[in-house]
Amino acid sequence: MPPTDRPRDHAGQGAATTVAAHRMRRRLRADRARQLADLLRHQLLTGAFEDGTLPHESTLATDYRASRNTVRQALDLLRAEGLVDRLPGVGTVVVAQKYPHGLDRLMGLAETLREHGRVTNEVRTMGPAPAPAPVAERLRVPAGADVLYIERLRRLNGLPLSLDLTYIPLDVGTSLLGADLENTDVFRLLEAITGQRLGHAEITLEAVNADAHSAAVLQAPRGAAVLMLERLTHLADGRPVDLEFIRFRGDRITMSGLLHRSL
C-alpha cells in the first residue's frame, strides 16, 4: 500500500472510534434513562408526589446522581406513556393514573377497585352460543353444547378500562339473563345463583396488541399493547364455572401481588 494512503487509514480508524464511542455514550444514557423512568414511574403510581408535581430536573439529577440529559430523557419516556406532561411555569406534572389490580385475591373488578371509584358495565352481547372446543373442554361441558356468552365493556368513573369476554355453563348462566349485570360483578351473581363461594382460579397474564374491534371499544390506539388476563374460575367444590378473556387498557391498570417463596 502506498505510504501516502496510510494517514487516511489512521484518520478513518480514528473517526470510526469516535463514532463508536459516541454511540456507546448514547446507549449508556438511554439505559440510565430507562432505569430512572422505572423508578419515577413507581413513585408517581404510588402517590409519592402528593401535589401531583415532580421535583425540578436539577433536583432529580442530584437525587438520582444522573445528568440533566438523562433526567430529560427519562421524563420524555414517561410523557410518551401518557403519565406526565410538561406545563409552562409549573413543571412536570402527573396527568394519568394507573389503578392497582391485585393478583393474589379472587375478586371481581368492582370489588378490586371499590376505593378508586364506580365500575359500570355496558353489556354489548349476551346470550346462548355453541361452545368452541377449547371452551367446552375447560368448562367440562359436552363439545358443541351451548354456553352463555357475555361481552362487556367495563368503565371506571366513566373511562373505558377493560373488555371482558365471558363463557359460563348454560345451566348456571340462564339465571344471569335477567340479572343486573350493568352494576354487579358476575362473581357475586354466580355465588348467589349456585349457593356456593368461588374457590380458586387459574390465570394467565400476557401483553397482546389490540385488534381493531378491541381498540375501538376501549378507545385505544389500534395496535396498542393491552394486558390480556385469561382466567378460569372454579366454585368451592372444584367445578369450573367462569372462563374469561379480559383485555385491560395497559395505560390505566397495573397488576400487583404478594408472592411467597416455596421450593
C-alpha positions as CSV (number, residue, x, y, z in Angstrom):
1,M,0.0,0.0,0.0
2,P,1.4,3.4,-0.9
3,P,2.7,5.4,2.1
4,T,0.5,8.4,1.1
5,D,-2.6,6.2,1.9
6,R,-1.6,5.4,5.5
7,P,-2.6,8.8,7.1
8,R,-6.1,8.5,5.6
9,D,-6.4,4.9,7.1
10,H,-5.4,6.2,10.5
11,A,-7.9,9.1,10.2
12,G,-10.6,6.7,9.2
13,Q,-9.9,4.5,12.1
14,G,-10.0,7.5,14.4
15,A,-13.3,8.6,13.1
16,A,-14.8,5.1,13.5
17,T,-13.6,5.0,17.1
18,T,-15.1,8.4,17.8
19,V,-18.5,7.3,16.3
20,A,-18.4,4.1,18.3
21,A,-17.7,6.0,21.5
22,H,-20.5,8.4,20.8
23,R,-22.9,5.5,20.2
24,M,-21.8,3.9,23.4
25,R,-22.4,7.1,25.4
26,R,-25.9,7.4,23.8
27,R,-26.7,3.8,24.6
28,L,-25.5,4.1,28.2
29,R,-27.6,7.3,28.6
30,A,-30.6,5.5,27.2
31,D,-30.1,2.7,29.6
32,R,-29.8,5.0,32.6
33,A,-32.9,7.0,31.4
34,R,-34.9,3.8,31.3
35,Q,-33.8,2.8,34.7
36,L,-34.7,6.2,36.1
37,A,-38.0,6.2,34.3
38,D,-38.8,2.9,36.1
39,L,-38.0,4.4,39.5
40,L,-40.1,7.5,38.8
41,R,-43.0,5.5,37.4
42,H,-43.3,3.5,40.6
43,Q,-43.2,6.7,42.7
44,L,-45.9,8.6,40.7
45,L,-48.2,5.5,40.6
46,T,-47.9,5.0,44.3
47,G,-48.7,8.7,45.1
48,A,-45.2,9.7,46.2
49,F,-45.7,13.1,44.6
50,E,-48.6,14.3,46.7
51,D,-49.2,17.6,44.9
52,G,-49.0,15.9,41.5
53,T,-45.8,17.7,40.5
54,L,-42.5,16.1,40.1
55,P,-39.3,17.8,41.5
56,H,-37.3,20.1,39.3
57,E,-35.0,18.4,36.8
58,S,-31.9,19.6,38.7
59,T,-33.3,18.1,41.9
60,L,-34.0,14.8,40.2
61,A,-30.5,14.8,38.8
62,T,-29.0,15.4,42.2
63,D,-31.2,12.8,44.0
64,Y,-30.6,10.1,41.5
65,R,-27.0,11.1,40.6
66,A,-27.9,11.4,36.9
67,S,-27.1,14.0,34.3
68,R,-29.7,16.6,33.3
69,N,-29.9,15.0,29.8
70,T,-30.6,11.6,31.4
71,V,-33.4,13.1,33.5
72,R,-34.9,14.8,30.5
73,Q,-34.8,11.6,28.5
74,A,-36.5,9.7,31.4
75,L,-39.2,12.3,31.7
76,D,-39.7,12.0,27.9
77,L,-40.3,8.3,28.3
78,L,-42.9,8.9,31.0
79,R,-44.5,11.6,28.8
80,A,-44.7,9.2,25.9
81,E,-46.6,6.7,28.2
82,G,-49.1,9.5,29.0
83,L,-48.2,9.5,32.6
84,V,-46.8,13.0,32.9
85,D,-46.9,16.3,31.0
86,R,-44.8,19.4,30.9
87,L,-46.7,22.6,31.8
88,P,-45.0,26.0,31.3
89,G,-44.4,27.8,34.5
90,V,-45.4,24.7,36.5
91,G,-43.0,21.9,35.6
92,T,-43.6,18.2,35.1
93,V,-47.0,17.1,36.4
94,V,-48.8,13.7,36.8
95,V,-51.6,13.6,34.3
96,A,-52.7,10.0,34.4
97,Q,-53.3,7.3,37.0
98,K,-52.9,3.5,36.8
99,Y,-55.3,1.6,39.1
100,P,-54.0,-1.3,41.0
101,H,-55.4,-4.8,40.3
102,G,-54.4,-7.4,42.7
103,L,-53.4,-10.9,41.5
104,D,-53.3,-12.6,44.9
105,R,-57.1,-12.5,45.7
106,L,-60.0,-13.8,43.7
107,M,-62.2,-10.7,43.4
108,G,-64.4,-9.0,40.8
109,L,-63.4,-5.8,39.2
110,A,-65.8,-3.6,41.2
111,E,-64.6,-5.3,44.4
112,T,-61.0,-4.8,43.5
113,L,-61.3,-1.1,42.6
114,R,-64.0,0.0,45.0
115,E,-61.6,2.5,46.6
116,H,-61.0,4.2,43.3
117,G,-64.5,4.9,42.1
118,R,-67.5,3.3,40.5
119,V,-67.3,0.4,38.0
120,T,-70.1,0.2,35.5
121,N,-70.6,-2.4,32.8
122,E,-72.0,-2.0,29.3
123,V,-73.4,-5.4,28.2
124,R,-72.6,-5.4,24.5
125,T,-73.6,-9.0,23.7
126,M,-75.3,-11.7,25.8
127,G,-77.0,-15.0,25.0
128,P,-76.5,-18.7,24.4
129,A,-73.9,-19.7,21.9
130,P,-72.2,-23.0,20.9
131,A,-69.0,-23.5,23.0
132,P,-65.9,-23.6,20.9
133,A,-63.9,-26.8,21.5
134,P,-61.3,-25.2,23.9
135,V,-64.1,-23.5,25.9
136,A,-66.1,-26.7,26.2
137,E,-63.1,-28.6,27.3
138,R,-62.1,-26.2,30.0
139,L,-65.7,-25.7,31.3
140,R,-66.2,-29.5,31.2
141,V,-69.3,-29.4,29.1
142,P,-70.1,-31.6,26.0
143,A,-68.5,-30.4,22.8
144,G,-70.8,-28.1,20.9
145,A,-73.1,-27.6,23.9
146,D,-74.5,-24.1,24.4
147,V,-72.9,-21.8,27.0
148,L,-73.8,-18.3,28.0
149,Y,-71.6,-15.8,26.2
150,I,-71.2,-12.3,27.6
151,E,-69.2,-9.4,26.2
152,R,-69.0,-6.3,28.5
153,L,-67.2,-3.0,28.3
154,R,-66.2,-2.1,31.8
155,R,-65.6,1.5,32.8
156,L,-64.2,3.1,35.9
157,N,-65.6,6.5,36.7
158,G,-66.8,6.6,33.1
159,L,-63.4,5.8,31.5
160,P,-63.1,2.6,29.4
161,L,-60.9,0.1,31.4
162,S,-61.5,-3.4,30.1
163,L,-63.3,-5.5,27.5
164,D,-64.4,-8.8,29.0
165,L,-65.4,-11.9,27.1
166,T,-67.1,-14.5,29.4
167,Y,-68.3,-18.1,28.9
168,I,-70.5,-19.7,31.6
169,P,-72.1,-23.2,31.5
170,L,-75.7,-22.7,30.5
171,D,-77.3,-24.4,33.5
172,V,-75.8,-21.7,35.6
173,G,-75.8,-18.9,33.1
174,T,-79.5,-19.0,32.3
175,S,-80.2,-17.3,35.7
176,L,-77.9,-14.4,34.7
177,L,-80.2,-13.4,31.8
178,G,-82.4,-11.2,34.0
179,A,-79.7,-10.1,36.4
180,D,-78.3,-6.6,36.8
181,L,-75.0,-7.1,35.0
182,E,-74.6,-3.4,34.5
183,N,-73.9,-2.7,38.1
184,T,-72.9,-6.1,39.6
185,D,-69.9,-8.3,39.3
186,V,-70.5,-11.7,37.7
187,F,-68.6,-13.2,40.7
188,R,-71.3,-12.1,43.2
189,L,-74.1,-13.3,40.9
190,L,-72.5,-16.7,40.5
191,E,-72.2,-17.2,44.2
192,A,-75.9,-16.1,44.7
193,I,-77.1,-18.4,42.0
194,T,-75.1,-21.5,42.9
195,G,-75.3,-21.0,46.7
196,Q,-71.5,-21.7,46.8
197,R,-68.5,-19.5,47.3
198,L,-66.0,-19.3,44.5
199,G,-63.0,-21.4,45.3
200,H,-60.0,-20.7,43.1
201,A,-59.0,-19.5,39.6
202,E,-56.2,-20.3,37.1
203,I,-54.9,-17.2,35.5
204,T,-52.6,-16.3,32.6
205,L,-51.4,-12.7,32.0
206,E,-49.8,-11.5,28.8
207,A,-49.4,-8.4,26.7
208,V,-51.1,-8.5,23.3
209,N,-51.7,-6.0,20.6
210,A,-55.2,-4.6,20.5
211,D,-57.2,-5.8,17.4
212,A,-59.3,-3.2,15.6
213,H,-62.5,-4.2,17.5
214,S,-60.9,-4.1,20.9
215,A,-59.1,-0.8,20.2
216,A,-62.3,0.8,19.1
217,V,-64.3,-0.3,22.1
218,L,-61.6,0.6,24.6
219,Q,-61.0,3.9,22.8
220,A,-57.3,3.0,22.5
221,P,-55.0,3.3,19.5
222,R,-55.2,0.4,17.1
223,G,-52.3,-2.0,17.8
224,A,-51.6,-0.6,21.2
225,A,-50.5,-3.1,23.8
226,V,-53.2,-4.3,26.2
227,L,-52.9,-6.6,29.2
228,M,-54.9,-9.8,28.5
229,L,-55.9,-11.7,31.5
230,E,-57.2,-15.2,30.9
231,R,-59.0,-16.6,34.0
232,L,-60.8,-19.9,34.6
233,T,-62.7,-19.7,37.9
234,H,-64.0,-22.7,39.9
235,L,-66.6,-23.0,42.6
236,A,-65.6,-24.2,46.0
237,D,-66.5,-27.7,45.0
238,G,-64.0,-27.5,42.1
239,R,-66.4,-27.1,39.2
240,P,-65.2,-24.7,36.5
241,V,-67.9,-22.1,36.1
242,D,-66.5,-19.0,34.5
243,L,-64.0,-18.7,31.7
244,E,-62.9,-15.1,30.9
245,F,-60.7,-13.3,28.4
246,I,-60.2,-9.8,29.8
247,R,-58.4,-7.1,27.8
248,F,-57.3,-4.2,30.0
249,R,-56.0,-0.9,28.8
250,G,-52.4,-1.1,29.8
251,D,-52.2,2.7,30.4
252,R,-54.9,2.5,33.1
253,I,-54.2,-0.6,35.1
254,T,-51.2,-2.1,36.9
255,M,-51.1,-5.7,38.2
256,S,-49.6,-6.5,41.6
257,G,-49.5,-9.3,44.1
258,L,-47.8,-10.7,47.2
259,L,-45.8,-13.8,46.5
260,H,-44.1,-16.2,49.0
261,R,-41.1,-18.3,48.0
262,S,-41.6,-22.0,48.2
263,L,-39.4,-24.8,46.7
